[in-house]
């Protein structure tokens, strides 16, 4: 079965800032088990109203997330890698300094941040990182991104 056929589609109603009802389609890969992450209505509402509000399609959802994170995260901060990924050299437990978002053109499928690690700077998936010394707002919006990823949502 193709990767695309294995997707389940979830529709969420949302109220846009201009008062119009709109259906937002969120794709969920079957490889993610949404039952492991309990639905958080407060977080869902914040994401819908601040990160992806008025987004028409995947590109606008990606840009909504990009600017939501870029506006709210206070850089730099120290973080720990909590998830290993094949596309990243980081191992679980390693610490690094997070410097900022990488260019938006690189964040059309998932969110990446620039880190300083082993005397180099490069981009890694934000989903790999847990902030250690960040302010409350930074913790909250990164938590929003982790929630989005862990629920299996994608652009």
Secondary structure, DSSP 8 states (H G I E B T S, - for coil): --TTTT-EEEEEEEE-TTS-EEEEEEEE-TTS-GGGS---HHHHHHIIIIISTT--SHHHHHHHHHHHHHHH--S-EEEEE-S--TT----TT-EEEEEEE--GGG-SSS-EEEEEETTEEEEEEGGGEEESS--HHHHHHHHHHHHHHHTTEE-
